[in-house]
Amino acid sequence: MLTPVRRRSLSDSVFEQLRDQIVSGQLGPGTALPPERTLSEMLGVNRGALREALKRLEQAQLVEVQHGGHTLVRDYLASGGLDLLSELLFEPNGEVRLHVAKSVIEMRSALAPDLARLAALRADEREKQAILQIVLRMENADDDLATLQRLAMEFWSAVVEASDNVAYRLAYNTLGRTYGKIFELLTQVLAEELRDLAAYRAIAKAIEKGDTAKAERRASELVQKGGEKMLEVLEALEGLSPKGDRR
């Protein structure tokens, strides 16, 4: 189906251009941006659009607007938050930043076991049954990998909800947005993990019984399968890529 084409605003274009130059290192930490008037002329936009873009950059901790109107580039690795993760995944030309993708995979592998442990500790009856129902839907998916992948995301979202941890919820939201950008690329890579329905059921049952150790262990074993495959693919791609700035 066709959907209406969304026009990008001038401020979006300015924000994305400056953001990409900052995260790529073209505008390094401590660099002073030109005055607003000069910068708006260079970019061919009005000062209102420029100011809106600069405000977004400041909110993202990419720049610091000092007294007197001077705008300095910040070291985003020292000042930024998880909200930058999905923005860092791609180069301006659309290529995946492999070291960022590896970081996402490693974070996923570290996060999932503790989420399962906390869910086993804190889940109420409604949350336990919701997790079990998702596993049942996975078992009825007839080995359709795309469907299994979507249901796996639902499964982990339900586990996050049951963990009752706000920080993990926000971190998972960021991971989900980042993962969603390469969702289709990972379907085949994650096939072994997605097809391990016995592991999903074991995690769900451990959560239902309040068995924190088993929930943590089985979750770790499950995500390790997909994590290892994804890292193998990324390392192979990294070997084919010229070495560049890893910022």
C-alpha positions in Angstrom: 0.0 0.0 0.0 1.1 3.5 -0.7 1.3 6.1 2.1 1.5 9.8 1.9 5.0 11.2 1.5 6.0 13.2 4.6 7.9 16.4 3.9 10.9 16.9 6.1 11.1 20.3 7.8 14.0 22.6 7.4 14.9 22.2 11.1 14.9 18.4 10.7 17.4 18.7 7.7 19.6 21.0 9.6 19.5 18.9 12.8 20.4 15.7 10.9 23.2 17.3 8.9 24.9 18.8 12.0 24.2 15.6 14.0 25.9 13.5 11.4 28.9 15.7 11.2 29.3 15.6 15.0 28.9 11.9 15.5 31.2 11.2 12.5 33.9 13.4 14.0 33.9 16.0 11.2 33.0 18.5 13.9 35.1 17.5 16.9 34.5 18.2 20.6 35.2 21.8 21.4 34.6 23.0 17.9 32.8 26.4 17.8 29.9 26.5 15.3 29.7 29.7 13.2 27.4 32.5 14.4 23.7 31.9 13.7 23.6 34.4 10.9 26.6 32.9 9.2 25.4 29.3 9.8 21.9 30.0 8.5 23.4 31.5 5.3 25.8 28.6 4.9 22.8 26.1 5.2 20.4 28.2 3.2 17.7 28.2 6.0 16.0 30.9 8.0 17.2 31.5 11.6 14.0 30.2 13.1 14.7 26.7 11.6 18.3 26.9 12.6 17.5 27.8 16.2 15.0 24.9 16.4 17.7 22.5 15.2 20.3 23.9 17.6 17.8 23.5 20.5 17.4 19.8 19.5 21.1 19.3 19.3 21.5 20.9 22.8 18.8 18.6 24.2 20.6 15.6 22.7 23.8 16.8 24.5 25.6 17.2 21.2 26.3 20.9 21.6 26.4 23.4 24.4 25.0 26.9 23.9 27.0 29.3 26.0 26.3 32.8 27.3 26.7 35.2 24.5 25.3 32.8 21.9 28.4 30.8 21.2 27.7 27.2 20.4 30.4 24.5 21.1 30.3 20.9 20.0 30.3 18.5 23.0 31.9 15.1 23.3 28.8 13.0 22.9 30.5 9.9 24.2 30.9 11.8 27.5 27.7 13.7 27.6 25.1 11.8 25.5 22.4 9.3 26.6 20.8 6.2 25.2 18.5 8.2 23.0 21.5 8.7 20.7 22.0 5.0 20.1 19.5 4.6 17.3 20.9 7.8 15.6 24.4 6.4 15.7 23.6 3.1 14.0 23.9 4.4 10.5 26.5 6.4 8.6 25.1 9.4 6.6 25.4 7.3 3.5 23.1 4.6 5.0 25.8 2.1 5.9 25.6 0.4 9.3 28.2 1.5 11.8 29.4 -2.0 12.7 31.0 -1.2 16.1 27.7 0.4 17.2 25.7 -2.6 16.0 28.1 -4.8 18.0 27.5 -2.7 21.1 23.8 -3.1 20.7 24.1 -6.9 20.5 26.4 -7.0 23.6 23.9 -4.8 25.5 21.0 -7.1 24.5 23.0 -10.1 25.7 23.7 -8.5 29.1 20.2 -7.1 29.6 18.0 -10.1 28.8 19.1 -12.4 31.6 18.6 -9.8 34.4 15.2 -8.8 32.9 14.1 -12.5 33.1 15.4 -12.7 36.7 13.5 -9.6 37.8 10.4 -10.8 36.0 10.5 -14.1 37.9 10.9 -12.1 41.1 8.2 -9.5 40.5 5.7 -10.6 37.9 2.0 -10.7 38.9 -0.4 -13.4 37.7 -1.6 -11.3 34.8 1.9 -10.7 33.5 2.9 -14.3 33.9 -0.1 -15.4 31.8 0.6 -12.8 29.2 4.1 -14.1 28.7 2.9 -17.7 28.5 0.3 -16.7 25.9 2.9 -15.1 23.7 4.9 -18.3 23.8 1.8 -20.2 22.8 1.4 -17.9 19.8 5.0 -18.6 18.9 4.4 -22.3 19.0 1.4 -21.8 16.6 3.4 -19.7 14.2 4.2 -22.6 11.9 7.9 -21.8 11.7 7.2 -18.4 10.0 10.4 -16.6 10.9 9.1 -13.1 10.4 6.1 -13.8 12.7 8.4 -15.5 15.3 10.6 -12.4 15.2 7.7 -10.1 15.9 6.4 -12.3 18.7 9.9 -12.6 20.2 10.0 -8.8 20.5 6.5 -9.0 22.1 7.9 -11.6 24.5 10.8 -9.5 25.7 8.6 -6.4 25.9 6.3 -8.4 28.2 9.3 -9.6 30.2 10.5 -6.0 30.6 7.0 -5.0 31.8 7.0 -7.8 34.3 10.5 -6.7 35.6 9.0 -3.5 36.9 12.2 -1.6 36.3 11.8 1.8 34.8 15.5 2.2 33.8 15.4 -1.2 32.0 12.1 -0.2 30.3 13.6 2.9 28.9 16.8 1.1 27.8 14.7 -1.6 26.2 12.7 1.0 24.3 16.0 2.4 22.9 17.2 -1.0 22.0 13.9 -1.8 20.3 14.0 1.4 18.2 17.6 0.6 17.2 16.9 -3.0 16.5 13.8 -2.1 14.5 16.0 -0.2 12.0 17.7 -3.4 10.9 14.8 -5.8 11.8 14.5 -7.4 8.4 18.2 -7.9 8.0 18.4 -10.0 11.2 15.6 -12.4 10.5 17.7 -15.2 9.1 20.7 -14.5 11.4 18.4 -15.0 14.4 16.7 -18.1 13.0 18.2 -20.6 15.5 17.3 -18.4 18.4 13.8 -17.7 17.1 13.1 -21.4 16.5 14.2 -22.4 20.1 10.6 -22.4 21.3 11.5 -24.8 24.2 13.8 -22.1 25.5 11.1 -19.4 25.4 8.7 -21.7 27.2 11.3 -22.6 29.8 11.9 -18.9 30.5 8.1 -18.3 30.7 7.6 -21.3 33.0 10.5 -20.2 35.3 8.9 -16.7 35.5 5.6 -18.3 36.3 7.1 -20.3 39.1 9.3 -17.5 40.4 12.5 -19.4 39.7 14.9 -16.5 39.3 18.0 -18.5 38.8 16.5 -20.7 36.0 14.9 -17.7 34.3 18.2 -15.9 34.2 20.2 -18.9 33.0 17.8 -19.9 30.3 17.5 -16.3 29.0 21.2 -16.0 28.9 21.5 -19.2 26.9 18.8 -18.2 24.5 20.1 -14.7 23.6 23.6 -16.0 23.4 22.6 -18.1 20.4 21.5 -15.1 18.4 24.2 -12.9 19.8 27.0 -15.1 18.6 25.5 -15.4 15.1 25.0 -11.7 14.8 28.6 -11.0 16.0 30.0 -13.5 13.5 28.2 -11.7 10.7 29.3 -8.2 11.9 32.9 -9.4 12.3 32.9 -10.8 8.8 31.6 -7.5 7.5 34.1 -5.6 9.6 36.9 -7.5 8.0 35.7 -6.3 4.6 35.4 -2.7 5.6 38.2 -0.1 5.6 39.3 0.9 9.0 37.9 4.3 9.9 37.1 6.6 12.8 35.1 4.5 15.3 33.4 7.5 16.9 
